[in-house]
Amino acid sequence: MHAAFFTRTGDASVIEWGELPDPTPGPGQVRVRPRAVAVDAVDVLVRSGRWRAPLAFPVAVGRDLVGVVDAVGPDVHDVGIGDRVWTSSAGYADRAGATAELVVVDRNRVYPVPAAADPIELVASLHPATTAVAALHLRAGIRPGETLVVVGANGAVGAALVQEGVASGADVIAVVRDDRSGATLSSWGAEVVVAAADEAAGAVAQRREGGIHVLIDTTGRADTASAVRHLAPRGRVIVLAGRTSTEVDLWTVQVRELRVEGFILSALSVDELQAVAARVGARWAEGRPIRAHVGEVLGFADAAGAHRRMESGGLPRTADGFVGRLVLVPPPVPS
Ligand SMILES: NC(=O)c1ccc[n+]([C@@H]2O[C@H](COP(=O)([O-])OP(=O)(O)OC[C@H]3O[C@@H](n4cnc5c(N)ncnc54)[C@H](OP(=O)(O)O)[C@@H]3O)[C@@H](O)[C@H]2O)c1
Protein backbone atom coordinates (compact mmCIF):
# COMPACT_ATOMS: atom_id res chain seq x y z
CA MET A 1 0.00 0.00 0.00
CA HIS A 2 0.98 3.67 -0.33
CA ALA A 3 1.35 5.86 2.73
CA ALA A 4 2.63 9.30 3.74
CA PHE A 5 5.03 8.16 6.46
CA PHE A 6 8.15 9.16 8.35
CA THR A 7 10.97 7.09 9.84
CA ARG A 8 12.38 9.78 12.17
CA THR A 9 11.06 13.02 13.60
CA GLY A 10 12.08 16.34 12.04
CA ASP A 11 10.80 19.05 9.71
CA ALA A 12 8.15 18.33 7.07
CA SER A 13 10.77 16.94 4.66
CA VAL A 14 10.91 13.72 6.73
CA ILE A 15 7.47 12.79 5.31
CA GLU A 16 7.80 10.37 2.39
CA TRP A 17 5.06 9.25 0.02
CA GLY A 18 5.89 5.63 -0.76
CA GLU A 19 5.21 1.92 -0.31
CA LEU A 20 4.77 0.12 3.01
CA PRO A 21 3.66 -3.50 3.49
CA ASP A 22 -0.12 -4.04 3.69
CA PRO A 23 -0.99 -4.36 7.41
CA THR A 24 -3.05 -7.27 8.78
CA PRO A 25 -5.54 -6.79 11.63
CA GLY A 26 -4.72 -8.85 14.72
CA PRO A 27 -7.07 -9.87 17.56
CA GLY A 28 -9.20 -6.93 18.68
CA GLN A 29 -8.41 -4.91 15.55
CA VAL A 30 -10.00 -3.91 12.27
CA ARG A 31 -8.42 -2.72 9.04
CA VAL A 32 -9.85 0.45 7.52
CA ARG A 33 -9.54 1.93 4.05
CA PRO A 34 -9.60 5.70 4.73
CA ARG A 35 -11.80 7.94 2.59
CA ALA A 36 -10.56 11.15 4.25
CA VAL A 37 -7.90 12.13 6.80
CA ALA A 38 -7.61 15.43 8.70
CA VAL A 39 -4.46 17.50 9.14
CA ASP A 40 -4.37 18.59 12.80
CA ALA A 41 -1.94 20.86 14.65
CA VAL A 42 -1.05 17.88 16.82
CA ASP A 43 0.15 15.93 13.74
CA VAL A 44 2.85 18.57 13.28
CA LEU A 45 3.81 18.33 16.96
CA VAL A 46 4.13 14.52 16.68
CA ARG A 47 6.06 14.56 13.38
CA SER A 48 8.46 17.28 14.54
CA GLY A 49 9.18 15.50 17.83
CA ARG A 50 8.11 18.59 19.83
CA TRP A 51 5.49 16.42 21.52
CA ARG A 52 7.24 13.21 22.45
CA ALA A 53 4.77 10.44 21.63
CA PRO A 54 5.95 6.82 21.38
CA LEU A 55 6.08 6.09 17.63
CA ALA A 56 6.34 2.72 15.85
CA PHE A 57 8.47 3.71 12.82
CA PRO A 58 7.79 3.78 9.94
CA VAL A 59 4.58 5.54 10.93
CA ALA A 60 2.10 7.36 8.70
CA VAL A 61 1.17 10.94 9.64
CA GLY A 62 -2.30 11.79 10.89
CA ARG A 63 -4.66 10.77 13.69
CA ASP A 64 -8.22 11.34 12.46
CA LEU A 65 -9.70 9.27 9.65
CA VAL A 66 -13.09 8.37 8.22
CA GLY A 67 -13.19 5.20 6.17
CA VAL A 68 -14.62 1.78 5.41
CA VAL A 69 -13.71 -1.46 7.20
CA ASP A 70 -12.08 -3.87 4.73
CA ALA A 71 -10.89 -6.68 7.07
CA VAL A 72 -11.46 -7.64 10.71
CA GLY A 73 -9.36 -9.49 13.29
CA PRO A 74 -10.20 -13.09 14.20
CA ASP A 75 -12.27 -12.23 17.30
CA VAL A 76 -14.09 -9.13 16.02
CA HIS A 77 -17.79 -9.85 15.44
CA ASP A 78 -19.55 -6.53 16.11
CA VAL A 79 -17.95 -4.59 13.23
CA GLY A 80 -18.03 -5.98 9.70
CA ILE A 81 -16.46 -5.48 6.29
CA GLY A 82 -18.09 -2.49 4.58
CA ASP A 83 -19.00 -0.67 7.80
CA ARG A 84 -18.27 3.08 7.75
CA VAL A 85 -16.19 4.05 10.79
CA TRP A 86 -14.06 6.85 12.19
CA THR A 87 -11.23 7.07 14.65
CA SER A 88 -9.29 9.92 16.26
CA SER A 89 -6.59 7.71 17.76
CA ALA A 90 -4.23 6.92 14.89
CA GLY A 91 -0.53 7.74 14.62
CA TYR A 92 0.64 8.09 18.24
CA ALA A 93 1.29 5.82 21.24
CA ASP A 94 2.73 3.19 18.87
CA ARG A 95 -0.47 3.01 16.79
CA ALA A 96 -0.49 3.09 12.96
CA GLY A 97 -1.03 6.53 11.40
CA ALA A 98 -4.02 7.58 9.30
CA THR A 99 -2.56 8.77 5.97
CA ALA A 100 -2.22 5.34 4.40
CA GLU A 101 -4.33 3.32 1.97
CA LEU A 102 -4.92 0.74 4.73
CA VAL A 103 -4.86 1.41 8.46
CA VAL A 104 -5.17 -1.10 11.31
CA VAL A 105 -7.12 0.36 14.24
CA ASP A 106 -8.10 -1.16 17.59
CA ARG A 107 -11.78 -2.16 17.50
CA ASN A 108 -12.45 -0.18 20.67
CA ARG A 109 -11.16 3.00 19.03
CA VAL A 110 -13.49 2.99 15.99
CA TYR A 111 -16.98 4.49 16.06
CA PRO A 112 -19.83 4.41 13.52
CA VAL A 113 -20.03 7.16 10.91
CA PRO A 114 -23.37 9.00 11.27
CA ALA A 115 -25.67 8.21 8.33
CA ALA A 116 -25.93 11.85 7.26
CA ALA A 117 -22.19 12.56 7.40
CA ASP A 118 -20.01 13.25 4.38
CA PRO A 119 -16.50 11.78 5.01
CA ILE A 120 -14.65 15.02 4.26
CA GLU A 121 -16.92 17.21 6.39
CA LEU A 122 -16.92 14.67 9.22
CA VAL A 123 -13.16 14.18 9.30
CA ALA A 124 -12.59 17.96 9.31
CA SER A 125 -14.82 18.26 12.37
CA LEU A 126 -13.42 15.39 14.45
CA HIS A 127 -10.44 16.98 16.20
CA PRO A 128 -12.23 20.22 17.13
CA ALA A 129 -15.48 18.43 17.99
CA THR A 130 -13.90 15.78 20.22
CA THR A 131 -11.72 18.45 21.88
CA ALA A 132 -14.74 20.65 22.56
CA VAL A 133 -16.91 17.83 23.92
CA ALA A 134 -14.14 16.48 26.16
CA ALA A 135 -12.98 19.89 27.43
CA LEU A 136 -16.50 21.11 28.17
CA HIS A 137 -18.02 17.96 29.64
CA LEU A 138 -15.16 15.80 30.99
CA ARG A 139 -13.01 18.67 32.30
CA ALA A 140 -15.12 21.81 32.80
CA GLY A 141 -18.37 20.02 33.64
CA ILE A 142 -20.28 22.87 31.98
CA ARG A 143 -23.84 23.35 33.25
CA PRO A 144 -26.84 25.04 31.59
CA GLY A 145 -26.92 28.77 32.32
CA GLU A 146 -23.22 29.05 33.11
CA THR A 147 -21.19 31.69 31.31
CA LEU A 148 -18.66 30.09 28.95
CA VAL A 149 -16.01 32.34 27.40
CA VAL A 150 -14.28 31.01 24.29
CA VAL A 151 -11.20 32.99 23.23
CA GLY A 152 -10.36 32.50 19.54
CA ALA A 153 -13.90 31.53 18.56
CA ASN A 154 -13.17 31.72 14.82
CA GLY A 155 -10.55 28.96 15.04
CA ALA A 156 -11.41 25.30 14.53
CA VAL A 157 -11.51 24.39 18.24
CA GLY A 158 -13.04 27.73 19.21
CA ALA A 159 -15.91 27.31 16.75
CA ALA A 160 -16.56 23.78 18.04
CA LEU A 161 -16.55 25.02 21.66
CA VAL A 162 -19.11 27.69 20.77
CA GLN A 163 -21.40 25.19 19.04
CA GLU A 164 -21.17 22.61 21.82
CA GLY A 165 -21.47 25.26 24.53
CA VAL A 166 -24.68 26.63 23.04
CA ALA A 167 -26.06 23.11 22.55
CA SER A 168 -25.32 22.43 26.23
CA GLY A 169 -27.37 25.43 27.35
CA ALA A 170 -24.44 27.65 28.35
CA ASP A 171 -24.41 31.44 28.02
CA VAL A 172 -21.62 31.53 25.43
CA ILE A 173 -19.41 34.56 24.83
CA ALA A 174 -17.29 34.22 21.71
CA VAL A 175 -14.15 36.38 21.75
CA VAL A 176 -12.53 37.18 18.40
CA ARG A 177 -9.97 39.78 17.44
CA ASP A 178 -11.95 41.09 14.49
CA ASP A 179 -15.63 41.06 13.63
CA ARG A 180 -15.61 39.08 10.37
CA SER A 181 -16.97 35.90 12.01
CA GLY A 182 -19.34 37.83 14.29
CA ALA A 183 -22.56 37.35 12.31
CA THR A 184 -22.05 33.58 12.03
CA LEU A 185 -21.12 33.18 15.70
CA SER A 186 -24.22 35.20 16.68
CA SER A 187 -26.41 33.04 14.44
CA TRP A 188 -25.14 30.02 16.41
CA GLY A 189 -26.40 31.64 19.62
CA ALA A 190 -23.24 33.24 21.03
CA GLU A 191 -22.71 36.82 22.16
CA VAL A 192 -19.69 38.18 20.31
CA VAL A 193 -17.00 40.32 21.93
CA VAL A 194 -14.23 41.78 19.78
CA ALA A 195 -11.09 42.03 21.90
CA ALA A 196 -7.43 41.10 21.92
CA ALA A 197 -6.87 37.68 23.51
CA ASP A 198 -4.92 39.14 26.45
CA GLU A 199 -7.77 41.55 27.21
CA ALA A 200 -10.58 39.04 26.71
CA ALA A 201 -11.41 38.24 30.35
CA GLY A 202 -11.57 41.90 31.37
CA ALA A 203 -13.72 42.81 28.37
CA VAL A 204 -16.19 40.01 29.14
CA ALA A 205 -16.25 40.72 32.89
CA GLN A 206 -17.65 44.20 32.17
CA ARG A 207 -20.70 42.47 30.66
CA ARG A 208 -21.25 39.74 33.28
CA GLU A 209 -21.39 41.03 36.83
CA GLY A 210 -21.73 37.51 38.20
CA GLY A 211 -18.35 36.58 36.74
CA ILE A 212 -17.21 33.96 34.27
CA HIS A 213 -17.90 30.30 35.05
CA VAL A 214 -15.68 28.67 32.41
CA LEU A 215 -12.98 30.23 30.23
CA ILE A 216 -11.20 28.34 27.47
CA ASP A 217 -8.49 30.06 25.45
CA THR A 218 -7.68 28.43 22.11
CA THR A 219 -5.16 31.09 21.05
CA GLY A 220 -2.49 30.48 23.70
CA ARG A 221 -2.33 34.25 24.20
CA ALA A 222 -5.06 34.98 26.76
CA ASP A 223 -4.09 36.38 30.14
CA THR A 224 -4.89 33.53 32.53
CA ALA A 225 -3.98 35.57 35.62
CA SER A 226 -6.61 38.12 34.63
CA ALA A 227 -9.09 35.35 33.77
CA VAL A 228 -8.69 33.91 37.28
CA ARG A 229 -9.50 37.33 38.82
CA HIS A 230 -12.74 37.47 36.82
CA LEU A 231 -13.98 33.94 37.56
CA ALA A 232 -17.18 33.37 39.52
CA PRO A 233 -16.97 31.15 42.63
CA ARG A 234 -16.06 27.59 41.54
CA GLY A 235 -15.15 28.92 38.09
CA ARG A 236 -12.80 26.98 35.83
CA VAL A 237 -10.07 27.83 33.34
CA ILE A 238 -9.38 24.89 31.05
CA VAL A 239 -5.90 25.10 29.54
CA LEU A 240 -5.67 23.40 26.15
CA ALA A 241 -3.25 25.69 24.31
CA GLY A 242 -0.67 26.37 27.02
CA ARG A 243 1.91 28.63 25.37
CA THR A 244 2.74 31.19 28.08
CA SER A 245 3.61 31.38 31.78
CA THR A 246 1.78 33.43 34.35
CA GLU A 247 1.48 34.11 38.05
CA VAL A 248 -1.93 33.26 39.43
CA ASP A 249 -3.25 34.80 42.66
CA LEU A 250 -3.65 31.72 44.86
CA TRP A 251 -5.66 33.59 47.52
CA THR A 252 -8.36 34.20 44.88
CA VAL A 253 -8.11 30.56 43.81
CA GLN A 254 -8.55 29.44 47.41
CA VAL A 255 -11.40 31.63 48.58
CA ARG A 256 -13.44 31.27 45.38
CA GLU A 257 -12.61 27.56 45.04
CA LEU A 258 -11.38 27.97 41.46
CA ARG A 259 -9.78 25.42 39.14
CA VAL A 260 -7.09 25.95 36.51
CA GLU A 261 -7.01 22.61 34.80
CA GLY A 262 -4.95 21.23 31.92
CA PHE A 263 -6.48 19.19 29.14
CA ILE A 264 -4.93 17.09 26.39
CA LEU A 265 -7.05 14.91 24.14
CA SER A 266 -4.25 12.35 23.74
CA ALA A 267 -4.50 11.46 27.45
CA LEU A 268 -8.15 10.37 27.32
CA SER A 269 -8.83 6.73 28.12
CA VAL A 270 -10.58 4.39 25.70
CA ASP A 271 -13.77 4.70 27.80
CA GLU A 272 -13.59 8.51 27.83
CA LEU A 273 -13.04 8.59 24.06
CA GLN A 274 -16.05 6.30 23.56
CA ALA A 275 -18.21 8.64 25.66
CA VAL A 276 -16.98 11.62 23.63
CA ALA A 277 -17.62 9.78 20.34
CA ALA A 278 -21.13 8.92 21.50
CA ARG A 279 -21.84 12.60 22.15
CA VAL A 280 -20.42 13.60 18.75
CA GLY A 281 -22.62 10.94 17.10
CA ALA A 282 -25.68 12.01 19.10
CA ARG A 283 -25.29 15.57 17.86
CA TRP A 284 -25.40 14.27 14.26
CA ALA A 285 -28.44 12.13 15.08
CA GLU A 286 -30.21 15.23 16.52
CA GLY A 287 -29.48 17.10 13.28
CA ARG A 288 -27.16 19.55 15.12
CA PRO A 289 -23.67 18.25 14.32
CA ILE A 290 -20.61 20.15 15.49
CA ARG A 291 -19.35 21.42 12.15
CA ALA A 292 -15.94 22.62 11.02
CA HIS A 293 -15.01 24.67 7.97
CA VAL A 294 -13.28 22.63 5.28
CA GLY A 295 -10.58 24.94 3.87
CA GLU A 296 -9.01 22.76 1.20
CA VAL A 297 -8.92 19.12 0.11
CA LEU A 298 -5.52 17.75 -0.96
CA GLY A 299 -4.20 14.32 -1.93
CA PHE A 300 -2.45 11.97 0.53
CA ALA A 301 0.75 12.56 -1.46
CA ASP A 302 0.55 16.28 -0.50
CA ALA A 303 0.85 15.53 3.24
CA ALA A 304 4.29 17.19 3.55
CA GLY A 305 3.00 20.35 1.88
CA ALA A 306 -0.02 20.37 4.18
CA HIS A 307 2.27 20.17 7.22
CA ARG A 308 4.35 23.07 5.89
CA ARG A 309 1.23 25.19 5.49
CA MET A 310 0.10 24.32 8.98
CA GLU A 311 3.48 25.38 10.39
CA SER A 312 3.75 28.61 8.40
CA GLY A 313 0.29 29.81 9.43
CA GLY A 314 -0.87 29.40 5.82
CA LEU A 315 -4.23 27.82 6.56
CA PRO A 316 -7.13 28.79 4.30
CA ARG A 317 -9.78 31.23 5.55
CA THR A 318 -13.49 31.32 4.87
CA ALA A 319 -15.00 34.54 3.55
CA ASP A 320 -16.40 35.19 7.04
CA GLY A 321 -13.03 34.86 8.75
CA PHE A 322 -13.02 31.28 10.10
CA VAL A 323 -9.86 29.19 9.92
CA GLY A 324 -10.37 26.46 7.29
CA ARG A 325 -9.22 22.90 7.88
CA LEU A 326 -7.02 20.87 5.55
CA VAL A 327 -8.25 17.42 4.57
CA LEU A 328 -6.32 14.73 2.68
CA VAL A 329 -7.97 12.14 0.42
CA PRO A 330 -6.42 8.92 -0.90
CA PRO A 331 -5.62 8.25 -4.54
CA PRO A 332 -8.44 6.48 -6.43
CA VAL A 333 -8.50 2.69 -5.88
CA PRO A 334 -7.56 0.95 -9.20
CA SER A 335 -10.54 -1.04 -10.52
N1 LIG B 1 -5.06 20.18 24.33
C1 LIG B 1 -5.63 19.52 23.33
O1 LIG B 1 -6.00 18.36 23.44
C2 LIG B 1 -5.85 20.24 22.03
C3 LIG B 1 -6.72 19.70 21.07
C4 LIG B 1 -6.92 20.42 19.88
C5 LIG B 1 -6.23 21.62 19.67
N2 LIG B 1 -5.38 22.07 20.64
C6 LIG B 1 -4.66 23.35 20.46
O2 LIG B 1 -5.62 24.38 20.39
C7 LIG B 1 -5.09 25.45 19.66
C8 LIG B 1 -6.12 25.91 18.63
O3 LIG B 1 -6.26 24.91 17.63
P1 LIG B 1 -7.17 25.20 16.36
O4 LIG B 1 -7.14 23.97 15.54
O5 LIG B 1 -8.46 25.78 16.78
O6 LIG B 1 -6.30 26.36 15.63
P2 LIG B 1 -6.81 27.39 14.53
O7 LIG B 1 -7.99 26.88 13.81
O8 LIG B 1 -5.60 27.77 13.74
O9 LIG B 1 -7.28 28.67 15.40
C9 LIG B 1 -6.34 29.48 16.05
C10 LIG B 1 -7.06 30.61 16.77
O10 LIG B 1 -6.08 31.39 17.47
C11 LIG B 1 -6.16 32.74 17.06
N3 LIG B 1 -4.84 33.37 17.08
C12 LIG B 1 -3.75 32.96 16.41
N4 LIG B 1 -2.73 33.79 16.66
C13 LIG B 1 -3.19 34.73 17.52
C14 LIG B 1 -2.62 35.86 18.17
N5 LIG B 1 -1.34 36.21 18.00
N6 LIG B 1 -3.40 36.60 19.01
C15 LIG B 1 -4.70 36.27 19.18
N7 LIG B 1 -5.30 35.22 18.58
C16 LIG B 1 -4.55 34.47 17.78
C17 LIG B 1 -6.78 32.72 15.67
O11 LIG B 1 -7.37 33.96 15.44
P3 LIG B 1 -7.13 34.78 14.06
O12 LIG B 1 -7.99 34.11 13.05
O13 LIG B 1 -7.57 36.15 14.40
O14 LIG B 1 -5.67 34.67 13.73
C18 LIG B 1 -7.79 31.58 15.83
O15 LIG B 1 -8.94 32.06 16.47
C19 LIG B 1 -3.76 24.98 19.06
O16 LIG B 1 -2.72 25.44 19.88
C20 LIG B 1 -3.86 23.46 19.17
O17 LIG B 1 -2.60 22.85 19.27
C21 LIG B 1 -5.18 21.41 21.80
The ligand as a Tripos MOL2 file, in Angstrom:
@<TRIPOS>MOLECULE
LIG
   48    52     1     0     0
SMALL
NO_CHARGES

@<TRIPOS>ATOM
      1 N1         -5.0600   20.1770   24.3250 N.am      1 LIG1
      2 C1         -5.6340   19.5190   23.3270 C.2       1 LIG1
      3 O1         -6.0020   18.3570   23.4360 O.2       1 LIG1
      4 C2         -5.8520   20.2370   22.0310 C.ar      1 LIG1
      5 C3         -6.7200   19.7040   21.0670 C.ar      1 LIG1
      6 C4         -6.9150   20.4200   19.8830 C.ar      1 LIG1
      7 C5         -6.2310   21.6230   19.6680 C.ar      1 LIG1
      8 N2         -5.3770   22.0720   20.6390 N.ar      1 LIG1
      9 C6         -4.6570   23.3480   20.4560 C.3       1 LIG1
     10 O2         -5.6190   24.3800   20.3910 O.3       1 LIG1
     11 C7         -5.0890   25.4520   19.6570 C.3       1 LIG1
     12 C8         -6.1230   25.9060   18.6270 C.3       1 LIG1
     13 O3         -6.2590   24.9080   17.6320 O.3       1 LIG1
     14 P1         -7.1680   25.1980   16.3650 P.3       1 LIG1
     15 O4         -7.1390   23.9700   15.5390 O.co2     1 LIG1
     16 O5         -8.4620   25.7790   16.7760 O.co2     1 LIG1
     17 O6         -6.3050   26.3580   15.6320 O.3       1 LIG1
     18 P2         -6.8100   27.3860   14.5270 P.3       1 LIG1
     19 O7         -7.9860   26.8780   13.8130 O.co2     1 LIG1
     20 O8         -5.6050   27.7700   13.7440 O.co2     1 LIG1
     21 O9         -7.2800   28.6710   15.3960 O.3       1 LIG1
     22 C9         -6.3430   29.4850   16.0470 C.3       1 LIG1
     23 C10        -7.0650   30.6140   16.7740 C.3       1 LIG1
     24 O10        -6.0770   31.3920   17.4690 O.3       1 LIG1
     25 C11        -6.1630   32.7410   17.0630 C.3       1 LIG1
     26 N3         -4.8430   33.3710   17.0810 N.ar      1 LIG1
     27 C12        -3.7470   32.9600   16.4100 C.ar      1 LIG1
     28 N4         -2.7320   33.7890   16.6590 N.ar      1 LIG1
     29 C13        -3.1950   34.7340   17.5220 C.ar      1 LIG1
     30 C14        -2.6240   35.8630   18.1680 C.ar      1 LIG1
     31 N5         -1.3360   36.2080   17.9980 N.pl3     1 LIG1
     32 N6         -3.4050   36.5970   19.0060 N.ar      1 LIG1
     33 C15        -4.7040   36.2730   19.1810 C.ar      1 LIG1
     34 N7         -5.3040   35.2160   18.5770 N.ar      1 LIG1
     35 C16        -4.5530   34.4680   17.7790 C.ar      1 LIG1
     36 C17        -6.7800   32.7160   15.6750 C.3       1 LIG1
     37 O11        -7.3730   33.9640   15.4400 O.3       1 LIG1
     38 P3         -7.1310   34.7780   14.0640 P.3       1 LIG1
     39 O12        -7.9860   34.1110   13.0450 O.co2     1 LIG1
     40 O13        -7.5710   36.1530   14.4030 O.co2     1 LIG1
     41 O14        -5.6690   34.6660   13.7320 O.co2     1 LIG1
     42 C18        -7.7870   31.5770   15.8330 C.3       1 LIG1
     43 O15        -8.9410   32.0650   16.4720 O.3       1 LIG1
     44 C19        -3.7620   24.9760   19.0590 C.3       1 LIG1
     45 O16        -2.7200   25.4350   19.8820 O.3       1 LIG1
     46 C20        -3.8590   23.4560   19.1740 C.3       1 LIG1
     47 O17        -2.6010   22.8480   19.2710 O.3       1 LIG1
     48 C21        -5.1830   21.4110   21.8010 C.ar      1 LIG1
@<TRIPOS>BOND
     1     1     2 1
     2     2     3 2
     3     2     4 1
     4     4     5 ar
     5     4    48 ar
     6     5     6 ar
     7     6     7 ar
     8     7     8 ar
     9     8     9 1
    10     8    48 ar
    11     9    10 1
    12     9    46 1
    13    10    11 1
    14    11    12 1
    15    11    44 1
    16    12    13 1
    17    13    14 1
    18    14    15 2
    19    14    16 1
    20    14    17 1
    21    17    18 1
    22    18    19 2
    23    18    20 1
    24    18    21 1
    25    21    22 1
    26    22    23 1
    27    23    24 1
    28    23    42 1
    29    24    25 1
    30    25    26 1
    31    25    36 1
    32    26    27 ar
    33    26    35 ar
    34    27    28 ar
    35    28    29 ar
    36    29    30 ar
    37    29    35 ar
    38    30    31 1
    39    30    32 ar
    40    32    33 ar
    41    33    34 ar
    42    34    35 ar
    43    36    37 1
    44    36    42 1
    45    37    38 1
    46    38    39 2
    47    38    40 1
    48    38    41 1
    49    42    43 1
    50    44    45 1
    51    44    46 1
    52    46    47 1
@<TRIPOS>SUBSTRUCTURE
     1 LIG1         1 GROUP 0 **** ****
